[in-house]
Amino acid sequence: MLRKTIKTTSTRGHSRKHPAPPALKLLIEVVNALPEGMPNTAAINEEARQNGQDFDRLFSEKLRKMPDIAQKFVGTYPLAKPKSQVEHLLPQLPEWMVKKIGGRIPVRFWFSVMEGLSQSQMESLNTNIAAKEYLQYLKDESMSLNARQGARLRYDYMIEGKDMLAKIADIDLRQFPYEFHGAALITTDEDGKLFVTTTMTWLHEVIAGVEAERIHACPICEKIYWAERSDQPTCSERCNNIRRSRIQRGTYKESRKPFLSKTKGKK
């Protein structure tokens, strides 16, 4: 397994604002919009299996119920077209193509049918309307399959990202290094910057090289935020006003649970 360590360096300053890296800013916005208890794709697949449901349709239904920003992050999830749309083409296909697909209409990649064709076979495709229609079906389904695979991957990044940022933001439990989902070893360097030793994914690249101390859970609304200034106590001015008011009333508690484990009966 390829393992690599990514580290970056940057100057630190308390008086200047340090905007969040764009990819990290987007991830924070997305995970803050997610409702609690969102299942990953493995859990959705198990739910579909137990209930005798089609995974793609169940996943698509759950995706439509998510906040708009999360849907946009995951992207489109096109459902597969039924094979019945092209089954009637089988008797009209060239003999060589029927043999290549095993005498039935499977859902295969377009290039698996086109691979290794002779000149005469290529020419037959130009005159056989059924073959053209079938190949277009395969091409569309190949693109649809790639879109679904990408969407599932981004969905899991989003779910795992919520868990990961909560762990990093939880100052009471910030003990590095730690293993994240058994795949990534996340730790900090002497300057407090995060780096990841792992087989890199987009999710881990988002946090590699950023300052861990700037990722917080807001003590008022419990959302994750990036502290542009090192002394920024809350996610927004509104939450900071509430914080100051509670301090004045003597009801403010400095240490709160991370946003994944919301406290009940908040004042």
BALOBA-1460 file (C-alpha; in Angstrom, 3 decimals):
// residues 267
<rec num="1" residu="m" x="0.000" y="0.000" z="0.000"/>
<rec num="2" residu="l" x="1.348" y="3.414" z="-0.933"/>
<rec num="3" residu="r" x="1.696" y="5.621" z="2.108"/>
<rec num="4" residu="k" x="2.762" y="9.210" z="2.055"/>
<rec num="5" residu="t" x="3.016" y="12.123" z="4.409"/>
<rec num="6" residu="i" x="1.848" y="15.577" z="3.349"/>
<rec num="7" residu="k" x="3.015" y="18.603" z="5.302"/>
<rec num="8" residu="t" x="2.940" y="22.297" z="4.574"/>
<rec num="9" residu="t" x="4.392" y="25.319" z="6.273"/>
<rec num="10" residu="s" x="3.002" y="28.808" z="6.692"/>
<rec num="11" residu="t" x="3.667" y="31.849" z="8.781"/>
<rec num="12" residu="r" x="1.523" y="32.325" z="11.840"/>
<rec num="13" residu="g" x="0.099" y="35.544" z="13.089"/>
<rec num="14" residu="h" x="-2.565" y="36.507" z="15.597"/>
<rec num="15" residu="s" x="-3.486" y="39.929" z="14.205"/>
<rec num="16" residu="r" x="-4.179" y="38.877" z="10.632"/>
<rec num="17" residu="k" x="-7.126" y="36.926" z="9.329"/>
<rec num="18" residu="h" x="-6.386" y="33.502" z="7.943"/>
<rec num="19" residu="p" x="-9.238" y="32.443" z="5.648"/>
<rec num="20" residu="a" x="-10.060" y="28.759" z="5.498"/>
<rec num="21" residu="p" x="-8.749" y="26.899" z="2.443"/>
<rec num="22" residu="p" x="-11.603" y="26.787" z="-0.126"/>
<rec num="23" residu="a" x="-12.039" y="22.998" z="-0.045"/>
<rec num="24" residu="l" x="-12.090" y="22.932" z="3.762"/>
<rec num="25" residu="k" x="-14.507" y="25.873" z="3.862"/>
<rec num="26" residu="l" x="-16.887" y="23.977" z="1.583"/>
<rec num="27" residu="l" x="-16.640" y="20.793" z="3.644"/>
<rec num="28" residu="i" x="-17.414" y="22.717" z="6.846"/>
<rec num="29" residu="e" x="-20.469" y="24.339" z="5.248"/>
<rec num="30" residu="v" x="-21.715" y="20.962" z="4.016"/>
<rec num="31" residu="v" x="-21.272" y="19.006" z="7.260"/>
<rec num="32" residu="n" x="-22.899" y="21.790" z="9.281"/>
<rec num="33" residu="a" x="-26.008" y="21.437" z="7.111"/>
<rec num="34" residu="l" x="-26.284" y="17.668" z="7.613"/>
<rec num="35" residu="p" x="-28.908" y="16.292" z="9.989"/>
<rec num="36" residu="e" x="-27.792" y="13.980" z="12.760"/>
<rec num="37" residu="g" x="-27.528" y="10.252" z="12.234"/>
<rec num="38" residu="m" x="-26.954" y="10.223" z="8.493"/>
<rec num="39" residu="p" x="-26.037" y="6.652" z="7.411"/>
<rec num="40" residu="n" x="-23.092" y="5.918" z="5.126"/>
<rec num="41" residu="t" x="-23.522" y="3.973" z="1.899"/>
<rec num="42" residu="a" x="-22.697" y="0.662" z="3.615"/>
<rec num="43" residu="a" x="-25.554" y="1.202" z="6.067"/>
<rec num="44" residu="i" x="-27.913" y="2.194" z="3.244"/>
<rec num="45" residu="n" x="-26.941" y="-0.927" z="1.327"/>
<rec num="46" residu="e" x="-27.682" y="-3.085" z="4.380"/>
<rec num="47" residu="e" x="-31.044" y="-1.346" z="4.839"/>
<rec num="48" residu="a" x="-31.900" y="-2.033" z="1.199"/>
<rec num="49" residu="r" x="-30.867" y="-5.687" z="1.534"/>
<rec num="50" residu="q" x="-32.932" y="-6.264" z="4.675"/>
<rec num="51" residu="n" x="-36.029" y="-4.640" z="3.179"/>
<rec num="52" residu="g" x="-35.678" y="-6.162" z="-0.276"/>
<rec num="53" residu="q" x="-35.212" y="-2.726" z="-1.861"/>
<rec num="54" residu="d" x="-33.088" y="-1.557" z="-4.738"/>
<rec num="55" residu="f" x="-30.035" y="0.256" z="-3.357"/>
<rec num="56" residu="d" x="-29.901" y="2.901" z="-6.082"/>
<rec num="57" residu="r" x="-33.539" y="3.885" z="-5.619"/>
<rec num="58" residu="l" x="-33.238" y="3.964" z="-1.823"/>
<rec num="59" residu="f" x="-30.045" y="6.027" z="-2.001"/>
<rec num="60" residu="s" x="-31.648" y="8.415" z="-4.489"/>
<rec num="61" residu="e" x="-34.637" y="8.899" z="-2.164"/>
<rec num="62" residu="k" x="-32.401" y="9.696" z="0.804"/>
<rec num="63" residu="l" x="-30.355" y="12.077" z="-1.316"/>
<rec num="64" residu="r" x="-33.447" y="14.049" z="-2.341"/>
<rec num="65" residu="k" x="-34.310" y="14.625" z="1.331"/>
<rec num="66" residu="m" x="-30.910" y="16.125" z="2.137"/>
<rec num="67" residu="p" x="-30.208" y="19.886" z="2.327"/>
<rec num="68" residu="d" x="-29.574" y="21.573" z="-1.024"/>
<rec num="69" residu="i" x="-25.889" y="22.219" z="-0.281"/>
<rec num="70" residu="a" x="-25.362" y="18.520" z="0.465"/>
<rec num="71" residu="q" x="-27.181" y="17.472" z="-2.714"/>
<rec num="72" residu="k" x="-25.020" y="19.851" z="-4.720"/>
<rec num="73" residu="f" x="-21.873" y="18.466" z="-3.082"/>
<rec num="74" residu="v" x="-22.807" y="14.852" z="-3.863"/>
<rec num="75" residu="g" x="-23.984" y="15.640" z="-7.394"/>
<rec num="76" residu="t" x="-26.537" y="13.955" z="-9.618"/>
<rec num="77" residu="y" x="-27.403" y="10.310" z="-9.098"/>
<rec num="78" residu="p" x="-28.951" y="8.995" z="-12.337"/>
<rec num="79" residu="l" x="-30.787" y="5.698" z="-12.013"/>
<rec num="80" residu="a" x="-29.939" y="2.888" z="-14.385"/>
<rec num="81" residu="k" x="-32.224" y="2.470" z="-17.370"/>
<rec num="82" residu="p" x="-34.027" y="-0.899" z="-17.476"/>
<rec num="83" residu="k" x="-32.589" y="-3.490" z="-19.843"/>
<rec num="84" residu="s" x="-36.099" y="-3.980" z="-21.202"/>
<rec num="85" residu="q" x="-35.537" y="-0.799" z="-23.232"/>
<rec num="86" residu="v" x="-33.111" y="-2.632" z="-25.502"/>
<rec num="87" residu="e" x="-33.989" y="-6.317" z="-25.135"/>
<rec num="88" residu="h" x="-36.123" y="-6.143" z="-28.276"/>
<rec num="89" residu="l" x="-32.974" y="-5.249" z="-30.236"/>
<rec num="90" residu="l" x="-31.304" y="-8.629" z="-29.693"/>
<rec num="91" residu="p" x="-32.681" y="-10.384" z="-32.820"/>
<rec num="92" residu="q" x="-31.586" y="-7.422" z="-34.956"/>
<rec num="93" residu="l" x="-27.973" y="-7.220" z="-33.794"/>
<rec num="94" residu="p" x="-25.084" y="-8.496" z="-35.963"/>
<rec num="95" residu="e" x="-24.203" y="-12.119" z="-35.263"/>
<rec num="96" residu="w" x="-20.720" y="-11.242" z="-34.035"/>
<rec num="97" residu="m" x="-22.179" y="-8.815" z="-31.475"/>
<rec num="98" residu="v" x="-24.710" y="-11.369" z="-30.228"/>
<rec num="99" residu="k" x="-21.848" y="-13.813" z="-29.606"/>
<rec num="100" residu="k" x="-19.775" y="-11.141" z="-27.889"/>
<rec num="101" residu="i" x="-22.515" y="-10.293" z="-25.405"/>
<rec num="102" residu="g" x="-23.353" y="-13.958" z="-24.811"/>
<rec num="103" residu="g" x="-26.693" y="-13.995" z="-26.574"/>
<rec num="104" residu="r" x="-28.414" y="-11.673" z="-24.085"/>
<rec num="105" residu="i" x="-28.621" y="-7.993" z="-23.216"/>
<rec num="106" residu="p" x="-26.247" y="-7.356" z="-20.310"/>
<rec num="107" residu="v" x="-25.337" y="-3.996" z="-18.841"/>
<rec num="108" residu="r" x="-21.756" y="-3.725" z="-19.975"/>
<rec num="109" residu="f" x="-19.352" y="-0.933" z="-20.583"/>
<rec num="110" residu="w" x="-19.476" y="0.445" z="-24.076"/>
<rec num="111" residu="f" x="-15.743" y="-0.079" z="-24.612"/>
<rec num="112" residu="s" x="-15.987" y="-3.786" z="-23.665"/>
<rec num="113" residu="v" x="-18.153" y="-4.363" z="-26.735"/>
<rec num="114" residu="m" x="-16.096" y="-2.139" z="-29.008"/>
<rec num="115" residu="e" x="-12.720" y="-3.589" z="-27.991"/>
<rec num="116" residu="g" x="-10.845" y="-5.548" z="-30.650"/>
<rec num="117" residu="l" x="-13.320" y="-5.112" z="-33.503"/>
<rec num="118" residu="s" x="-12.252" y="-5.935" z="-37.041"/>
<rec num="119" residu="q" x="-12.713" y="-3.556" z="-39.952"/>
<rec num="120" residu="s" x="-15.733" y="-5.510" z="-41.235"/>
<rec num="121" residu="q" x="-17.343" y="-5.476" z="-37.796"/>
<rec num="122" residu="m" x="-16.842" y="-1.739" z="-37.526"/>
<rec num="123" residu="e" x="-18.438" y="-1.284" z="-40.949"/>
<rec num="124" residu="s" x="-21.456" y="-3.381" z="-39.936"/>
<rec num="125" residu="l" x="-22.129" y="-0.942" z="-37.099"/>
<rec num="126" residu="n" x="-22.650" y="1.851" z="-39.612"/>
<rec num="127" residu="t" x="-25.508" y="0.014" z="-41.319"/>
<rec num="128" residu="n" x="-27.200" y="-1.712" z="-38.360"/>
<rec num="129" residu="i" x="-29.605" y="0.679" z="-36.616"/>
<rec num="130" residu="a" x="-30.259" y="-1.757" z="-33.742"/>
<rec num="131" residu="a" x="-26.526" y="-2.031" z="-33.035"/>
<rec num="132" residu="k" x="-26.208" y="1.760" z="-32.970"/>
<rec num="133" residu="e" x="-29.122" y="2.020" z="-30.539"/>
<rec num="134" residu="y" x="-27.688" y="-0.692" z="-28.291"/>
<rec num="135" residu="l" x="-24.225" y="0.888" z="-28.244"/>
<rec num="136" residu="q" x="-25.730" y="4.270" z="-27.388"/>
<rec num="137" residu="y" x="-27.577" y="2.590" z="-24.520"/>
<rec num="138" residu="l" x="-24.299" y="1.103" z="-23.273"/>
<rec num="139" residu="k" x="-22.494" y="4.434" z="-23.596"/>
<rec num="140" residu="d" x="-25.227" y="6.238" z="-21.638"/>
<rec num="141" residu="e" x="-25.222" y="3.535" z="-18.961"/>
<rec num="142" residu="s" x="-21.427" y="3.675" z="-18.649"/>
<rec num="143" residu="m" x="-21.626" y="7.428" z="-17.997"/>
<rec num="144" residu="s" x="-24.529" y="6.878" z="-15.601"/>
<rec num="145" residu="l" x="-22.588" y="4.212" z="-13.696"/>
<rec num="146" residu="n" x="-19.560" y="6.495" z="-13.375"/>
<rec num="147" residu="a" x="-21.809" y="9.287" z="-12.078"/>
<rec num="148" residu="r" x="-23.342" y="6.990" z="-9.462"/>
<rec num="149" residu="q" x="-19.948" y="5.742" z="-8.304"/>
<rec num="150" residu="g" x="-18.656" y="9.304" z="-7.951"/>
<rec num="151" residu="a" x="-21.772" y="10.404" z="-6.079"/>
<rec num="152" residu="r" x="-21.513" y="7.523" z="-3.607"/>
<rec num="153" residu="l" x="-17.863" y="8.341" z="-2.992"/>
<rec num="154" residu="r" x="-18.612" y="12.035" z="-2.349"/>
<rec num="155" residu="y" x="-21.522" y="11.082" z="-0.106"/>
<rec num="156" residu="d" x="-19.270" y="8.968" z="2.104"/>
<rec num="157" residu="y" x="-16.636" y="11.724" z="2.119"/>
<rec num="158" residu="m" x="-19.332" y="14.031" z="3.451"/>
<rec num="159" residu="i" x="-20.456" y="11.624" z="6.191"/>
<rec num="160" residu="e" x="-16.888" y="10.767" z="7.212"/>
<rec num="161" residu="g" x="-15.911" y="14.430" z="6.999"/>
<rec num="162" residu="k" x="-18.493" y="15.337" z="9.620"/>
<rec num="163" residu="d" x="-17.050" y="12.770" z="12.002"/>
<rec num="164" residu="m" x="-13.464" y="13.753" z="11.227"/>
<rec num="165" residu="l" x="-13.949" y="17.506" z="11.727"/>
<rec num="166" residu="a" x="-15.854" y="16.906" z="14.967"/>
<rec num="167" residu="k" x="-12.948" y="14.890" z="16.341"/>
<rec num="168" residu="i" x="-10.431" y="17.540" z="15.341"/>
<rec num="169" residu="a" x="-12.606" y="20.334" z="16.750"/>
<rec num="170" residu="d" x="-13.201" y="18.644" z="20.099"/>
<rec num="171" residu="i" x="-10.547" y="20.370" z="22.199"/>
<rec num="172" residu="d" x="-11.253" y="18.103" z="25.183"/>
<rec num="173" residu="l" x="-10.297" y="15.001" z="23.198"/>
<rec num="174" residu="r" x="-7.735" y="16.442" z="20.807"/>
<rec num="175" residu="q" x="-5.056" y="13.834" z="21.213"/>
<rec num="176" residu="f" x="-2.976" y="13.231" z="18.152"/>
<rec num="177" residu="p" x="-2.015" y="11.032" z="16.468"/>
<rec num="178" residu="y" x="-5.177" y="9.022" z="15.970"/>
<rec num="179" residu="e" x="-6.381" y="6.603" z="13.355"/>
<rec num="180" residu="f" x="-9.391" y="7.725" z="11.394"/>
<rec num="181" residu="h" x="-11.669" y="4.857" z="10.310"/>
<rec num="182" residu="g" x="-8.640" y="2.569" z="10.347"/>
<rec num="183" residu="a" x="-7.263" y="4.144" z="7.178"/>
<rec num="184" residu="a" x="-5.672" y="7.484" z="7.979"/>
<rec num="185" residu="l" x="-3.166" y="8.374" z="10.668"/>
<rec num="186" residu="i" x="-3.843" y="12.039" z="11.403"/>
<rec num="187" residu="t" x="-1.468" y="13.975" z="13.618"/>
<rec num="188" residu="t" x="0.010" y="17.463" z="14.132"/>
<rec num="189" residu="d" x="3.490" y="18.832" z="13.746"/>
<rec num="190" residu="e" x="5.345" y="21.137" z="16.112"/>
<rec num="191" residu="d" x="3.421" y="24.151" z="14.749"/>
<rec num="192" residu="g" x="0.028" y="22.560" z="15.316"/>
<rec num="193" residu="k" x="-0.581" y="21.874" z="11.634"/>
<rec num="194" residu="l" x="-2.392" y="18.720" z="10.615"/>
<rec num="195" residu="f" x="-0.761" y="16.170" z="8.406"/>
<rec num="196" residu="v" x="-1.927" y="12.780" z="7.262"/>
<rec num="197" residu="t" x="0.013" y="9.559" z="6.768"/>
<rec num="198" residu="t" x="-2.198" y="7.359" z="4.649"/>
<rec num="199" residu="t" x="-3.242" y="6.287" z="1.214"/>
<rec num="200" residu="m" x="-4.503" y="9.753" z="0.369"/>
<rec num="201" residu="t" x="-8.131" y="10.510" z="-0.447"/>
<rec num="202" residu="w" x="-9.725" y="13.854" z="-1.251"/>
<rec num="203" residu="l" x="-11.073" y="14.031" z="2.303"/>
<rec num="204" residu="h" x="-7.635" y="13.765" z="3.869"/>
<rec num="205" residu="e" x="-6.087" y="16.154" z="1.359"/>
<rec num="206" residu="v" x="-8.621" y="18.778" z="2.507"/>
<rec num="207" residu="i" x="-7.136" y="18.885" z="6.018"/>
<rec num="208" residu="a" x="-3.486" y="18.165" z="5.220"/>
<rec num="209" residu="g" x="-1.325" y="21.107" z="6.216"/>
<rec num="210" residu="v" x="-4.013" y="23.209" z="7.931"/>
<rec num="211" residu="e" x="-3.708" y="24.421" z="11.527"/>
<rec num="212" residu="a" x="-5.666" y="22.118" z="13.810"/>
<rec num="213" residu="e" x="-6.159" y="24.867" z="16.384"/>
<rec num="214" residu="r" x="-8.294" y="26.838" z="13.907"/>
<rec num="215" residu="i" x="-10.921" y="24.102" z="13.591"/>
<rec num="216" residu="h" x="-13.458" y="24.473" z="16.392"/>
<rec num="217" residu="a" x="-16.962" y="23.520" z="17.460"/>
<rec num="218" residu="c" x="-18.892" y="26.683" z="18.299"/>
<rec num="219" residu="p" x="-19.679" y="26.741" z="22.062"/>
<rec num="220" residu="i" x="-23.097" y="28.285" z="21.336"/>
<rec num="221" residu="c" x="-24.598" y="26.570" z="18.255"/>
<rec num="222" residu="e" x="-22.097" y="23.668" z="18.200"/>
<rec num="223" residu="k" x="-21.438" y="23.974" z="14.473"/>
<rec num="224" residu="i" x="-17.929" y="23.461" z="13.159"/>
<rec num="225" residu="y" x="-16.126" y="26.658" z="12.195"/>
<rec num="226" residu="w" x="-12.718" y="27.849" z="11.064"/>
<rec num="227" residu="a" x="-11.203" y="30.549" z="13.274"/>
<rec num="228" residu="e" x="-9.844" y="33.205" z="10.909"/>
<rec num="229" residu="r" x="-8.257" y="34.821" z="13.959"/>
<rec num="230" residu="s" x="-6.573" y="32.610" z="16.529"/>
<rec num="231" residu="d" x="-8.651" y="34.164" z="19.336"/>
<rec num="232" residu="q" x="-12.030" y="33.857" z="17.562"/>
<rec num="233" residu="p" x="-14.286" y="32.256" z="20.232"/>
<rec num="234" residu="t" x="-17.416" y="31.449" z="18.166"/>
<rec num="235" residu="c" x="-18.541" y="30.810" z="14.608"/>
<rec num="236" residu="s" x="-20.253" y="34.179" z="14.141"/>
<rec num="237" residu="e" x="-20.853" y="37.588" z="15.683"/>
<rec num="238" residu="r" x="-24.363" y="36.506" z="16.633"/>
<rec num="239" residu="c" x="-23.066" y="33.532" z="18.617"/>
<rec num="240" residu="n" x="-20.379" y="35.720" z="20.168"/>
<rec num="241" residu="n" x="-23.042" y="38.151" z="21.404"/>
<rec num="242" residu="i" x="-24.890" y="35.245" z="23.012"/>
<rec num="243" residu="r" x="-21.618" y="34.069" z="24.546"/>
<rec num="244" residu="r" x="-20.896" y="37.506" z="26.052"/>
<rec num="245" residu="s" x="-24.447" y="37.706" z="27.386"/>
<rec num="246" residu="r" x="-24.108" y="34.331" z="29.086"/>
<rec num="247" residu="i" x="-20.764" y="35.307" z="30.564"/>
<rec num="248" residu="q" x="-22.354" y="38.429" z="32.045"/>
<rec num="249" residu="r" x="-25.200" y="36.353" z="33.501"/>
<rec num="250" residu="g" x="-22.766" y="33.747" z="34.805"/>
<rec num="251" residu="t" x="-24.414" y="30.936" z="32.811"/>
<rec num="252" residu="y" x="-21.701" y="30.352" z="30.208"/>
<rec num="253" residu="k" x="-19.800" y="27.066" z="30.239"/>
<rec num="254" residu="e" x="-16.459" y="27.089" z="28.455"/>
<rec num="255" residu="s" x="-16.313" y="23.362" z="27.777"/>
<rec num="256" residu="r" x="-19.167" y="21.882" z="25.736"/>
<rec num="257" residu="k" x="-19.739" y="18.594" z="23.979"/>
<rec num="258" residu="p" x="-18.782" y="18.342" z="20.302"/>
<rec num="259" residu="f" x="-21.501" y="18.989" z="17.744"/>
<rec num="260" residu="l" x="-21.936" y="15.304" z="16.901"/>
<rec num="261" residu="s" x="-23.222" y="14.636" z="20.430"/>
<rec num="262" residu="k" x="-25.672" y="17.474" z="20.934"/>
<rec num="263" residu="t" x="-26.635" y="18.235" z="24.527"/>
<rec num="264" residu="k" x="-30.308" y="18.274" z="25.393"/>
<rec num="265" residu="g" x="-32.042" y="21.055" z="27.251"/>
<rec num="266" residu="k" x="-29.619" y="23.808" z="26.280"/>
<rec num="267" residu="k" x="-30.252" y="27.163" z="27.905"/>
